[in-house]
Each structure stands twice: as structure tokens, then as C-alpha cells.
Amino acid sequence: MDRRFDSSAATSGRFSVPHERLHAALEASCVVGTWDLDHARQVIVYDAGAAQLLTGDPDLAEKEISGLIAIAAVHPADHDWLIGHVGQVTRAGGLFLVEYRVIAEDGTVRWLLSRGRTYLSEAGHPLRSCGILIDITEMHHEGERYVLSGSRLSDDPLERATDLALALKQTLGPDAPAGVRAAADLLLINLGQTLARVGRH
């Protein structure tokens, strides 16, 4: 099967990109998944890439999941660390970056960078967090996992555009016309590719 991305569809306005080609393009750009967390209900929804990498089960994609199953494929040494630090940065709200390890289906260790944003209520409580996963294994240098949030991160136009693209993807939902959903995915691919090229902020 030809898994190359057909860029002519994007430039001609014909967004009939097959799912397999979109997935291949996401992989090529280092963006490997998206996620959306509802804090009030304590459930998270992954796309297929995020479900595979974080739970080990792609069949959990687009389903509301909770508890340890949501991070079943995260490296055991990073479980408690990830839960604790992500809890801290989401309570603070705003943009955050988290770097951690997952164990792939073949047993190899992959490094992921999760770039997300938490939206707070008027009372200052987390309502929703959403973001993208970028596979940084190939560009990862020896060092510790880390978390960055708030004022230590710039809130530049590219980051705002990524937030808007994620919101657009979530707003459209599965019932939106295929061409519109593909256009939103292409935008997210290009933004993710740029974020990966720029590297960790």
C-alpha cells in the first residue's frame, strides 16, 4: 500500500485524504496523537495514536477512559511521577509540556513530549485539558524527564494556533463532513511538524 501523503489534495482543495495517509503524515511529522481530558468527570479521550502509545490498546480510541488504564503503557518508573507532576501543572492552568517514557508494543522505550493546555473555571478549578503527543525519541538527548508550565513557557502565535486547531478538531466531532475534518487534521499536522522542528520550548 502506498502510504505517502498526497499533498496535491491539500493544495487543490480536495481533502479526501484516506485515514491511513493522514496517520502516516502524523507519524512523519512526529505528532503521534491527541488527547482531551475532562477534569470534572475524570475521563480522557485519546485518538488512535495516543490510545496505542498510552494504553497499549488502539481500540480504546475515541472512548472515555479513566484510571490507570489511561496510562497503562507509560514506563512503570514514570507512572507516579507523571500523575503527580501533571496534577500540579493542571491545577495551575495554562500551557504545559511534559516529557516521559512509554513502552511500545515491541518492548522498546519511546520518549514522548505531551504539549497541552489546561482551562480553568472562574473559580480557578481545572475544567478541561487538551493537547498533542510528539514522539521525540530520535531527538532525545540523555537526561531526565521534565515538566514545564506557566510563565516558563512563551505563549507565542504558533502555540495559540495549536490551541485553536485542537479546539477546532474537538468542536467538529465525528459527524462533521470528512473534508472539513481532514482540513482540520492537516492544519494540526503542519503545526505539530513545526513544533517538532523547533524542538522543546
N, C-alpha and C positions, 0 to 999 in steps of 0.2 A: 504494500500500500504506500502511495506517495504521501508522506507526512509533512511535506514542505508547505509553508504558509503561502497562500495565494494573495499577494499584495495587490494584484490588479482589481480584485473585488473591492478592496478598501478605497482605491483611487477612483474607481468608476462609479461608486455609489451603490454597487451591488453587494450587499452584506449577507450573502448566502454562504457563509463560511461553515463547513462541516464542523461538528463538535470536536472531532479528532484533530483537525488542523488548528482550531483555537487552543486546544490543550497543548499541542506541540509548540505553538507560538508562546504560550505562557511559560513552558519549560525553557524554551530558548532564551527568554528574557529574564530568567531566574525567578520570576514570580511563580510560585508553586501552589498558591491557594489564597482563599479569602475566608474571613470568619466574622461572625456577628453575635455579640453576647448581650442578652437581656438580663440586666442585674436584678431587677425586681423579681423575675420568675426563676432566676438562676439556671437559665438554659442557654446553650450556644448552638449556632448553626454553622456548619462548615460547607464549603463547596467540595467537589470530589478530591481535589488535590490536598486540601487541608485535612479532610477526613482520613485519607490514606496515610498521611505523614504523622498526624497527631493521635489517631486512634488505631491505625493499622487496618481499618476496615472501610473501604471506599463506599460500601453500601449504606453507611451512616450519613452520607452526603445529603444535604437539604433536609435533614431531620433534626428536631430539637433533642439535644442530649445534655446530660449533666453528670456531675460527679467525676470520679477518677477515670471513667471510660473516655471522657473527653481528652485526656492526656495519656492514654494507655501506652502509646508508642514513644512518649518522651523518655529520655535516658533516665533510668532509676535514680542516678545520682543527682539529677536536676529536678525531680518531682517536687520535693518540699521547698527547695529554693525558688522554683518557678511560682508555686502557689503563693508563697509569702511575698515575694517581690512584686508580682503582678497585682496582688491585693493592695499593696501600698501605693503603686502608681495609679491604679484606677480610682482609689479613694481621693487622690489629689486632683484627678481630672486632667484633661488636655492631652497633648501629644506624648507618646512614649515609644521607645524602642527597647526590645528585649532580645538578647541573643542566648540561645540554648541548643542542646543536642537532642536529636531523636534517633531511634534505631530503626533503620529501614527494613523492609520485608526480607532482604537478603542478608541481614545481620550487620550491615555496615552502619557506621555512625555518620550522620549528616548534621551540619550546623545550619540552623535557621535563624533568620532575623525577622521578628514579628514587629511590624510597624503599625501602630494603632492610635486611636484617639478615643478618649472617654468623655461623654457628655454628662454633665451634672444637672440636677434639678435646681430650682431656685433656692432650695434649702441646702444645697451643696452635697446632695447624695448622688452616687453614680446611677444613671439611668440605663445607658447603653454604651458599649464599646464595640468598635468595628475596625477591621484592618486587613492587611495583606501579609502573606508569608513570602519571604525571599530566601532562596537557597544560597547560602554564602560559603558552602563547603570549599569550593575551589579557590575563593579569595581569602579564606580564613587563615589568619596567622596564629602561631602559638600564643596562647593567652587564656585568660579566664573569661567566662561568660559575664555579661554585664546587663545593666538596666540604665537607661537614661530617660528623663522625663522633664516636663515643665520648662522652666527657664533655661535649662541647659541645652535645649533644642531650639533651633531657629524655626520660625513659623513663616517660611517664605512662600511665594506664589505656587511653586511646584507642590509643596506639601498641602496647601489649601486646595489645589486642583485635585490631588489624590483623594482628599476627604470628600470632595464633591462627586468625584467619579464613583467612589464606594457608595455614597448615599444614592446616587442615580441607579446603580446596579440593584441596590436593595429596594428602592422605590418601584422599579419596573416590575420585579417579580417574574414568576414563570409564565404568567399569562400574557405578557407583553409580546408584540409581534417579533418574530425571530430576527428580522433585520435590525430592529431597534436594539434588541438585546445584544446582537453581535457587534453593533456600533459601540455600545457601552463597554463591551469586553475589549474591543480594540483600543479604546481610549485607555482603559485600565492597563492593558498590556504595555502600551507605549510609556505611560507614566511609570509603571513598575520597572521597565527596562532602563529608563533614565535614572531612577533611584538606585538601581543595582550598579549602574555605571559610575554614578557619583560616589557610591560606597556608603559606609556608615557615617551618619551625620555627627 
